[in-house]
């Protein structure tokens, strides 16, 4: 957990200063104003499923009737994990969604509660002619050398050694990455840090990176579009976006020495080994998962909820996610995510009771 302790200080330094500056205003705001939507911001990785759950929430609370209320609507802005956490400094924000979890110490210091809402995988994609999904094989160290600029062509011997018999172009690698503060970047650079000592020493893991090479683009959708339009490119995207865009993914070498394709069963194989500890606010390192069939680079999106928004506003956020856990799992799976299991949902609701002093039913 020391890894996450170091990360929280870097990624949330600015957010912490902003939270302190507006602390009095947030407390003065008090209970939720009437007829206001639930306001959230953050992860672009989780935006498709949060938007779907938001539509479902209003429909289920309306219950087929003609009457609706702004209280049953959700206004979610996919601004990236870091920006979402910084939005908590604004008293009108009810929750942030982040793929880079905060430490229990930071949460306690800022009066925040954190719990997982959905899971999935960060997938490496390569837009190469005549190379199909899963055919290209890469390891963490080779991937790190590509993003360090040490490997610059697809015909490099290090890549060829992992791909005997695969015809690769003698072309420059177009290295692409996220430009904004992103939980996907945090997961990706965590994997590079855990598999490449050189990457760890020079850059480490963070939501924002001073990339040594390549071109950046904002948002998951923007990076997917840029990758699709750029021949001989490499990038990292969330699994659902890769499926929807039809980009060819890479098979990654895991800790067991197997090259694993990214797909729901391989994400689940890795995530099944995670011990979810409510005493640690469910923080878990999922960036280099073990297991023979485990895809190593999984991601967890967490909701972060301030305690000082008033019971009415907190209750609405928890109501949204309670319905999402109990009735939105199939929709999450259809979009390429791994939903929270019923067992984990029970533990999360018990955690709410402890953290907010609420009933866990």
KOLBAGU-847906 format. One record per residue (C-alpha): residue in three letters; x, y, z. Coordinates in nm, 4 decimals, decimal comma, always signed. Layout:
BEGIN
   aa        c1        c2        c3
  ALA         X         Y         Z
...
REM end
This chain:
BEGIN
   aa        c1        c2        c3
  UNK   +0,0000   +0,0000   +0,0000
  UNK   +0,3000   +0,2339   +0,0206
  UNK   +0,2718   +0,2681   -0,3564
  UNK   -0,0735   +0,4242   -0,3236
  UNK   +0,0373   +0,6382   -0,0303
  UNK   +0,3041   +0,7962   -0,2511
  UNK   +0,0612   +0,8391   -0,5385
  UNK   -0,2071   +1,0152   -0,3367
  UNK   +0,0354   +1,2854   -0,2295
  UNK   +0,1301   +1,3573   -0,5919
  UNK   -0,2025   +1,3288   -0,7694
  UNK   -0,4108   +1,5016   -0,5026
  UNK   -0,1804   +1,7776   -0,3860
  UNK   -0,3626   +2,0465   -0,5793
  UNK   -0,7035   +1,8941   -0,5025
  UNK   -0,6223   +1,8901   -0,1309
  UNK   -0,5306   +2,2597   -0,1347
  UNK   -0,8533   +2,3434   -0,3126
  UNK   -1,0563   +2,1321   -0,0707
  UNK   -0,9026   +2,3169   +0,2226
  UNK   -0,9677   +2,6550   +0,0644
  UNK   -1,3377   +2,5915   +0,0219
  UNK   -1,3957   +2,3782   +0,3305
  UNK   -1,5938   +2,6484   +0,5080
  UNK   -1,8098   +2,7103   +0,2014
  UNK   -1,8832   +2,3385   +0,1651
  UNK   -1,9939   +2,3120   +0,5284
  UNK   -2,2038   +2,6257   +0,5002
  UNK   -2,3826   +2,4792   +0,2004
  UNK   -2,5347   +2,2196   +0,4330
  UNK   -2,8206   +2,0023   +0,3154
  UNK   -2,8996   +1,9522   -0,0504
  UNK   -3,1057   +2,2169   -0,2207
  UNK   -3,4474   +2,1048   -0,3392
  UNK   -3,4986   +1,9815   -0,6957
  UNK   -3,1319   +1,9512   -0,7831
  UNK   -2,9741   +1,6671   -0,9806
  UNK   -2,7068   +1,4414   -0,8357
  UNK   -2,3799   +1,5913   -0,9607
  UNK   -2,0727   +1,3813   -1,0262
  UNK   -1,7513   +1,4103   -1,2262
  UNK   -1,4375   +1,2173   -1,3058
  UNK   -1,3439   +0,8927   -1,4770
  UNK   -1,3866   +0,8741   -1,8531
  UNK   -1,3260   +0,4985   -1,8255
  UNK   -1,6506   +0,4552   -1,6304
  UNK   -1,8500   +0,7274   -1,8080
  UNK   -2,0493   +0,4959   -2,0402
  UNK   -2,1817   +0,2805   -1,7561
  UNK   -2,2399   +0,5740   -1,5194
  UNK   -2,4422   +0,7445   -1,7935
  UNK   -2,6439   +0,4258   -1,8468
  UNK   -2,7054   +0,3856   -1,4748
  UNK   -2,8092   +0,7513   -1,4594
  UNK   -3,0773   +0,6997   -1,7239
  UNK   -3,1951   +0,3849   -1,5490
  UNK   -3,2058   +0,5602   -1,2128
  UNK   -3,4461   +0,8265   -1,3343
  UNK   -3,6602   +0,5673   -1,5136
  UNK   -3,6844   +0,3455   -1,2055
  UNK   -3,7581   +0,6312   -0,9696
  UNK   -4,0268   +0,7599   -1,2115
  UNK   -4,1638   +0,4024   -1,2158
  UNK   -4,3549   +0,4409   -1,5402
  UNK   -4,5387   +0,7526   -1,4285
  UNK   -4,5576   +1,0924   -1,5947
  UNK   -4,4060   +1,2781   -1,3023
  UNK   -4,0314   +1,3127   -1,2706
  UNK   -3,8060   +1,5323   -1,0632
  UNK   -3,4571   +1,6799   -1,1016
  UNK   -3,3792   +1,4924   -0,7783
  UNK   -3,3919   +1,1699   -0,9812
  UNK   -3,1500   +1,2890   -1,2471
  UNK   -2,7726   +1,2581   -1,2566
  UNK   -2,5424   +1,5168   -1,4102
  UNK   -2,2102   +1,3391   -1,4667
  UNK   -1,9123   +1,5086   -1,6351
  UNK   -1,6369   +1,2789   -1,7713
  UNK   -1,3458   +1,5135   -1,7032
  UNK   -1,0876   +1,2512   -1,5985
  UNK   -1,0108   +1,1042   -1,2578
  UNK   -0,7825   +1,3813   -1,1326
  UNK   -1,0164   +1,6612   -1,2425
  UNK   -1,3101   +1,4767   -1,0868
  UNK   -1,1354   +1,4588   -0,7505
  UNK   -1,0556   +1,8275   -0,7758
  UNK   -1,4251   +1,8978   -0,8409
  UNK   -1,4972   +1,7813   -0,4865
  UNK   -1,3671   +2,1229   -0,3822
  UNK   -1,6874   +2,2628   -0,5343
  UNK   -1,9710   +2,2307   -0,2806
  UNK   -2,2264   +2,1441   -0,5491
  UNK   -2,0420   +1,8222   -0,6449
  UNK   -2,1920   +1,5135   -0,4810
  UNK   -1,9357   +1,2506   -0,5851
  UNK   -1,6226   +1,1936   -0,7883
  UNK   -1,5384   +0,8786   -0,9845
  UNK   -1,1706   +0,7898   -0,9939
  UNK   -0,9617   +0,5030   -1,1289
  UNK   -0,6713   +0,6128   -0,9044
  UNK   -0,7860   +0,5434   -0,5463
  UNK   -0,7025   +0,7633   -0,2500
  UNK   -0,5368   +0,6199   +0,0585
  UNK   -0,7422   +0,5732   +0,3759
  UNK   -0,5255   +0,8398   +0,5375
  UNK   -0,6111   +1,0981   +0,2712
  UNK   -0,9790   +1,0062   +0,2840
  UNK   -0,9906   +1,0469   +0,6625
  UNK   -0,8057   +1,3767   +0,6440
  UNK   -1,0521   +1,5205   +0,3902
  UNK   -1,3725   +1,3684   +0,5268
  UNK   -1,4301   +1,1473   +0,2232
  UNK   -1,5685   +0,7952   +0,1790
  UNK   -1,4544   +0,5702   -0,1068
  UNK   -1,5877   +0,2430   -0,2508
  UNK   -1,5605   +0,0507   -0,5812
  UNK   -1,8442   +0,0809   -0,8328
  UNK   -1,7218   -0,1044   -1,1443
  UNK   -1,4144   -0,2838   -1,2783
  UNK   -1,2538   -0,3671   -1,6092
  UNK   -0,9249   -0,3725   -1,7933
  UNK   -0,6834   -0,1309   -1,9526
  UNK   -0,5873   -0,2723   -2,2906
  UNK   -0,2866   -0,2051   -2,5108
  UNK   -0,3840   -0,1628   -2,8762
  UNK   -0,1667   -0,1561   -3,1895
  UNK   -0,2980   -0,0306   -3,5239
  UNK   -0,0877   -0,2434   -3,7591
  UNK   -0,1782   -0,3642   -4,1072
  UNK   -0,2446   -0,7379   -4,1281
  UNK   -0,2069   -0,7923   -3,7509
  UNK   -0,5284   -0,9074   -3,5885
  UNK   -0,6613   -0,8858   -3,2363
  UNK   -0,4404   -1,0691   -2,9881
  UNK   -0,1743   -1,1674   -3,2425
  UNK   +0,0882   -0,9167   -3,1283
  UNK   +0,2510   -1,0138   -2,7985
  UNK   +0,4283   -0,7695   -2,5684
  UNK   +0,5806   -0,7757   -2,2207
  UNK   +0,5898   -0,5015   -1,9596
  UNK   +0,9621   -0,4274   -2,0067
  UNK   +0,9306   -0,4063   -2,3883
  UNK   +0,6208   -0,1888   -2,3563
  UNK   +0,8078   +0,0392   -2,1163
  UNK   +1,0994   +0,0665   -2,3602
  UNK   +0,8565   +0,1700   -2,6352
  UNK   +0,7152   +0,4473   -2,4156
  UNK   +1,0658   +0,5441   -2,3030
  UNK   +1,1604   +0,5906   -2,6686
  UNK   +1,4261   +0,3198   -2,6529
  UNK   +1,2392   +0,0986   -2,8997
  UNK   +1,1355   +0,3061   -3,1992
  UNK   +1,0375   +0,0624   -3,4753
  UNK   +0,8060   -0,2353   -3,5015
  UNK   +1,0929   -0,4400   -3,6473
  UNK   +1,3060   -0,3994   -3,3329
  UNK   +1,4672   -0,7315   -3,2251
  UNK   +1,3064   -0,7114   -2,8797
  UNK   +0,9579   -0,7109   -3,0344
  UNK   +1,0491   -0,9774   -3,2889
  UNK   +1,1771   -1,2045   -3,0127
  UNK   +0,8317   -1,2061   -2,8539
  UNK   +0,6587   -1,2608   -3,1882
  UNK   +0,8359   -1,5321   -3,3888
  UNK   +0,6673   -1,5868   -3,7224
  UNK   +0,4574   -1,2688   -3,7057
  UNK   +0,5218   -1,0301   -3,9944
  UNK   +0,5758   -0,6819   -3,8530
  UNK   +0,6391   -0,3653   -4,0552
  UNK   +0,9778   -0,1935   -4,0639
  UNK   +0,8060   +0,1289   -3,9600
  UNK   +0,8361   +0,3824   -3,6818
  UNK   +0,6101   +0,3251   -3,3818
  UNK   +0,3612   +0,6101   -3,3363
  UNK   +0,3402   +0,6263   -2,9562
  UNK   +0,0097   +0,7682   -2,8274
  UNK   -0,1055   +0,8485   -2,4740
  UNK   -0,3566   +1,0452   -2,2698
  UNK   -0,2940   +1,4184   -2,2408
  UNK   -0,5246   +1,4850   -1,9446
  UNK   -0,5115   +1,3594   -1,5859
  UNK   -0,6414   +1,0056   -1,6224
  UNK   -0,6951   +0,6979   -1,4100
  UNK   -0,6216   +0,4929   -1,7205
  UNK   -0,2781   +0,6549   -1,7286
  UNK   -0,2360   +0,5724   -1,3600
  UNK   -0,3148   +0,2045   -1,4230
  UNK   -0,0969   +0,1861   -1,7330
  UNK   +0,2042   +0,3569   -1,5748
  UNK   +0,1601   +0,1450   -1,2602
  UNK   +0,1967   -0,1651   -1,4781
  UNK   +0,5060   -0,0168   -1,6436
  UNK   +0,6497   +0,0722   -1,3024
  UNK   +0,5938   -0,2779   -1,1633
  UNK   +0,7523   -0,4491   -1,4654
  UNK   +1,0297   -0,2035   -1,5591
  UNK   +1,2720   -0,0694   -1,2952
  UNK   +1,3887   +0,1942   -1,5431
  UNK   +1,0361   +0,3284   -1,5911
  UNK   +0,9799   +0,3254   -1,2160
  UNK   +1,3024   +0,5170   -1,1545
  UNK   +1,2465   +0,7782   -1,4231
  UNK   +0,8702   +0,8339   -1,4264
  UNK   +0,6804   +0,6172   -1,1785
  UNK   +0,3010   +0,6009   -1,1762
  UNK   +0,0627   +0,8939   -1,1815
  UNK   -0,2503   +1,0288   -1,3440
  UNK   -0,0355   +1,2887   -1,5242
  UNK   +0,3025   +1,1970   -1,6725
  UNK   +0,5785   +1,3981   -1,8405
  UNK   +0,5912   +1,1540   -2,1301
  UNK   +0,9382   +1,1082   -2,2794
  UNK   +0,7966   +1,0459   -2,6258
  UNK   +0,4755   +1,0320   -2,8264
  UNK   +0,1629   +1,2362   -2,8888
  UNK   -0,1175   +1,3005   -2,6411
  UNK   -0,4929   +1,3278   -2,6754
  UNK   -0,7645   +1,4173   -2,4233
  UNK   -1,0201   +1,1611   -2,3099
  UNK   -1,0670   +0,7929   -2,3810
  UNK   -1,2802   +0,8642   -2,6872
  UNK   -1,0277   +1,1115   -2,8247
  UNK   -0,7394   +0,8702   -2,7804
  UNK   -0,9378   +0,5876   -2,9431
  UNK   -1,0177   +0,8067   -3,2449
  UNK   -0,6556   +0,9173   -3,2789
  UNK   -0,5352   +0,5564   -3,2602
  UNK   -0,7817   +0,4432   -3,5251
  UNK   -0,6640   +0,7239   -3,7545
  UNK   -0,2903   +0,6623   -3,7019
  UNK   -0,1199   +0,3718   -3,8780
  UNK   +0,1532   +0,1866   -3,6878
  UNK   +0,0348   +0,3385   -3,3601
  UNK   +0,0271   +0,2003   -3,0074
  UNK   -0,1941   +0,3230   -2,7223
  UNK   -0,3765   +0,2141   -2,4056
  UNK   -0,7543   +0,2248   -2,3720
  UNK   -1,0281   +0,0774   -2,1582
  UNK   -1,1563   -0,2563   -2,2806
  UNK   -1,5108   -0,1481   -2,3641
  UNK   -1,3815   +0,1355   -2,5816
  UNK   -1,1546   -0,1095   -2,7649
  UNK   -1,4470   -0,3439   -2,8323
  UNK   -1,6708   -0,0604   -2,9500
  UNK   -1,4034   +0,0869   -3,1765
  UNK   -1,2850   -0,2461   -3,3173
  UNK   -0,9178   -0,1684   -3,2564
  UNK   -0,6811   -0,4709   -3,2456
  UNK   -0,5623   -0,5421   -2,8937
  UNK   -0,2285   -0,6825   -2,7731
  UNK   -0,1748   -0,9996   -2,5672
  UNK   +0,0294   -0,9167   -2,2558
  UNK   +0,2783   -1,1303   -2,0640
  UNK   +0,1593   -1,1889   -1,7082
  UNK   +0,3429   -1,2891   -1,3900
  UNK   +0,2936   -1,6594   -1,4664
  UNK   +0,4789   -1,6276   -1,7975
  UNK   +0,1661   -1,6603   -2,0142
  UNK   +0,0575   -1,4224   -2,2892
  UNK   -0,3044   -1,3398   -2,2088
  UNK   -0,5714   -1,1806   -2,4256
  UNK   -0,7803   -0,9052   -2,2641
  UNK   -1,1372   -1,0250   -2,2162
  UNK   -1,3856   -1,0429   -1,9289
  UNK   -1,2839   -1,3919   -1,8144
  UNK   -0,9143   -1,2948   -1,7950
  UNK   -0,9990   -0,9747   -1,6038
  UNK   -1,2118   -1,1779   -1,3633
  UNK   -0,9312   -1,4332   -1,3192
  UNK   -0,7061   -1,1600   -1,1866
  UNK   -0,9657   -0,9676   -0,9897
  UNK   -1,0775   -1,2887   -0,8160
  UNK   -0,7453   -1,2860   -0,6296
  UNK   -0,8064   -0,9398   -0,4783
  UNK   -0,8866   -0,9176   -0,1067
  UNK   -1,1293   -0,6257   -0,0696
  UNK   -1,0682   -0,4697   +0,2704
  UNK   -1,3242   -0,2110   +0,3889
  UNK   -1,0792   -0,1074   +0,6617
  UNK   -0,8552   +0,0164   +0,3779
  UNK   -1,1473   +0,1773   +0,1909
  UNK   -1,1284   -0,1147   -0,0566
  UNK   -0,7987   +0,0117   -0,2006
  UNK   -0,6313   -0,2693   -0,3954
  UNK   -0,3372   -0,2833   -0,6348
  UNK   -0,4810   -0,4322   -0,9551
  UNK   -0,2074   -0,3189   -1,1928
  UNK   -0,0005   -0,6388   -1,2186
  UNK   -0,2327   -0,9220   -1,1215
  UNK   -0,1107   -1,2788   -1,0776
  UNK   -0,2674   -1,6035   -1,1909
  UNK   -0,2120   -1,8246   -1,4928
  UNK   -0,5137   -1,6975   -1,6847
  UNK   -0,5089   -1,3429   -1,5446
  UNK   -0,4768   -1,0413   -1,7685
  UNK   -0,2363   -0,8337   -1,5604
  UNK   -0,3681   -0,4801   -1,6054
  UNK   -0,7116   -0,4440   -1,4423
  UNK   -0,8709   -0,1203   -1,3298
  UNK   -1,1229   -0,0377   -1,0574
  UNK   -1,3347   +0,2765   -1,0600
  UNK   -1,4155   +0,4125   -0,7144
  UNK   -1,6828   +0,6593   -0,6077
  UNK   -1,5562   +0,9200   -0,3619
  UNK   -1,8281   +1,0883   -0,1571
  UNK   -1,7838   +1,3805   +0,0855
  UNK   -1,9411   +1,3341   +0,4267
  UNK   -2,0309   +1,7023   +0,4639
  UNK   -2,2918   +1,7297   +0,1876
  UNK   -2,5851   +1,6601   +0,4190
  UNK   -2,7676   +1,3332   +0,4756
  UNK   -3,0232   +1,3939   +0,2010
  UNK   -2,7596   +1,4417   -0,0681
  UNK   -2,5481   +1,1489   +0,0523
  UNK   -2,8564   +0,9252   +0,0579
  UNK   -2,9313   +1,0058   -0,3078
  UNK   -2,5761   +0,9129   -0,4162
  UNK   -2,5960   +0,5849   -0,2252
  UNK   -2,9413   +0,5181   -0,3700
  UNK   -2,7987   +0,5603   -0,7203
  UNK   -2,5214   +0,3086   -0,6626
  UNK   -2,7382   +0,0667   -0,4614
  UNK   -2,9704   +0,0353   -0,7618
  UNK   -2,6685   +0,0121   -0,9943
  UNK   -2,5238   -0,2771   -0,7925
  UNK   -2,8538   -0,4656   -0,7639
  UNK   -3,0062   -0,4010   -1,1063
  UNK   -2,7306   -0,2702   -1,3340
  UNK   -2,4820   -0,5591   -1,3446
  UNK   -2,6025   -0,6950   -1,6787
  UNK   -2,5755   -0,3524   -1,8372
  UNK   -2,2205   -0,3154   -1,7059
  UNK   -2,1242   -0,6538   -1,8511
  UNK   -2,2833   -0,5653   -2,1866
  UNK   -2,0603   -0,2571   -2,2073
  UNK   -1,7449   -0,4606   -2,1398
  UNK   -1,7101   -0,3968   -1,7647
  UNK   -1,6814   -0,6354   -1,4719
  UNK   -1,9672   -0,5516   -1,2326
  UNK   -1,9365   -0,5511   -0,8566
  UNK   -2,0361   -0,8962   -0,7314
  UNK   -2,3403   -0,9351   -0,5028
  UNK   -2,1070   -1,0386   -0,2200
  UNK   -1,8910   -0,7290   -0,2610
  UNK   -2,2030   -0,5112   -0,2907
  UNK   -2,3186   -0,6420   +0,0480
  UNK   -1,9824   -0,5494   +0,2007
  UNK   -1,9968   -0,2027   +0,0435
  UNK   -2,3441   -0,1361   +0,1831
  UNK   -2,2292   -0,2460   +0,5287
  UNK   -1,9363   -0,0059   +0,4859
  UNK   -2,1822   +0,2734   +0,4099
  UNK   -2,3613   +0,2023   +0,7376
  UNK   -2,0340   +0,2362   +0,9278
  UNK   -1,9032   +0,5354   +0,7342
  UNK   -2,2223   +0,7416   +0,7092
  UNK   -2,4231   +0,6022   +1,0023
  UNK   -2,6937   +0,4785   +0,7655
  UNK   -2,8928   +0,1555   +0,7349
  UNK   -2,7338   -0,0916   +0,4928
  UNK   -3,0495   -0,2265   +0,3323
REM end
